[in-house]
Amino acid sequence: MPGLRLVLASNNAKKLQELQILLDALPLELVAQGSLGVAEADEPHVTFLENALAKARHAAAASGQAAIADDSGLCVPVLGGAPGVISAHYAGLVATAADREATRRRQDAANNQLLLRRMQPFVTPAQRRARFVCTLVAVRAADDPEPLVAFGRWEGRLLAEARGDAGFGYDPLLYIPDAGCTVAEMTSAQKNGISHRALAAAQMAALMREAWSL
């Protein structure tokens, strides 16, 4: 039986690669919305859930196919949950379509520098607690009355300087005590076994098997 074609409401190549691996056990063909000519949706909301739902519905409406959206970021309690839903552009840089991956690298560097500056007054382990949060939303169609929703949270502690070259975003700053390293010091296999996105993807896979009979 052919697999379900599922449009990923993102043009982030690394996010596509991670989700392809994490949902590999399901009969799915995951395609990035950009490859279908679908523009990125606005993300005007203040919660990961609302933004993920908006992105999934937008991708489904524009493509006429089932869609999945990931809205994720870093939440730091001592900063009131910031950077939160604006994690990708915390420092104000916006990715350009012409050179998206290079711009994302510049975004990551600027975001990390800003976060480090804002964390300077906070030095105790309790003050430097932080978590990666992931919300996945999948819809069969734009007007699906029963979207599937999965959550993942990955607790850690912010370091005072970056460590590691793997991953992206805030990975070099988030130290995971149970692993004894930052996210950027992990292999892809390590990260995909315990990350916030891995936890959310495992929940989503179970939901798809149950509700969508995959």
Buried (B, 14 or more C-beta within 10 A) or exposed (E): EEEBBBBBBBBBBBBBEBBBBBBEEBEBEBBBBBEBEBEBBEBEBEEBBBBBBBBBBBBBBBBEBBBBBBBBBBBBEBBEBBBBBBBBBBBEBEBEEEEBEEBBEEBBBBBBEBBBEBBEEBEEEEBBBBBBBBBBBBBBEBEBEEBBBBBBEBEBBBBEEBBBEBBBBBBBBBBBEEBEBBBBBBEEEBBBEBBBBBBBBBBBBEBBEEEBEB
